[in-house]
């Protein structure tokens, strides 16, 4: 199948940024891949990556066909392959896929990597038992990408979405009073951080509307939870205590957590 979808301006900008980053980090190929999230029996409930893999480990994916959407340099693909899944992975960045293939050869793992956009997938209908989209949908045409993901998913397949997120109302307050607030004239003159310093380098995130759009596609929603009210935004994520307290606060907020989280983790199955 021939890809015909032209990348958006946002996608081209993201691709250029990631290509530059990969060129600046040529030592990626010498860095070890961490398998802690699949090898350890510990549960780090305050960490979005560990919570995602805790859910995936309960799905019994050994021998199953798994797709990693927007795989980057392949870390999640390698971990799923390490769990015994038959892994396919794609990214719209050729440089990322080139690195991923070399890492797969080094790790002696069989992963079928491809270059393609999320909006037009070169996979057969009803092919995958599980699709994982981490930090992918926020830079895609969400309805079109979801249509393709559900097209290639088998009945009762599981879809996991783990992505950056913000509530627009809270984000406007945060930007006005935290990021963009004027400095006091009594403070010494020092360089002012660029907007979104300390946040994702890509300012676009999933919105509550996007989350509703994704959840509406599920016949059965199995997981919906939020991370990062202040950690990673105002407080550095290097403090374990702050991260735990942040997570506890969001869990205690229940449905209101959607107004304060900076990352959302969703999992569900297609409508029959």
MOCORLIN-V243067 format. One record per pair of residues at least 24 apart in sequence whose C-alpha atoms are under 6 Angstrom apart, sorted by the first residue. I is the first residue (numbers start at 1). J is the second residue. If there is no record, write none. Layout:
BEGIN
i = [I;I]
j = [J;J]
END
This chain:
BEGIN
i = [1;15;46;46;61;65;65;66;66;66;66;67;68;68;69;69;70;72;73;73;74;87;88;89;90;90;91;91;92;92;118;119;119;124;125;125;126;126;126;127;127;127;128;128;129;129;130;130;130;131;132;132;133;134;134;134;135;138;138;156;157;158;158;159;159;160;160;161;161;162;162;163;163;164;164;164;165;165;165;165;165;166;166;167;167;199;218;218;218;218;219;219;219;220;220;221;222;222;223;223;224;224;225;225;226;226;226;227;227;228;228;229;229]
j = [122;93;244;247;85;128;129;128;129;130;131;131;131;132;132;133;136;96;99;100;100;111;112;113;114;115;115;116;116;117;145;144;145;152;151;152;152;153;154;152;153;154;153;154;154;157;157;158;159;159;159;160;161;161;162;163;163;205;206;269;269;268;269;267;268;266;267;265;266;264;265;263;264;205;262;263;205;206;207;262;263;207;262;207;259;233;268;269;270;271;269;270;271;268;269;268;267;268;266;267;265;266;264;265;261;263;264;261;263;261;262;260;261]
END
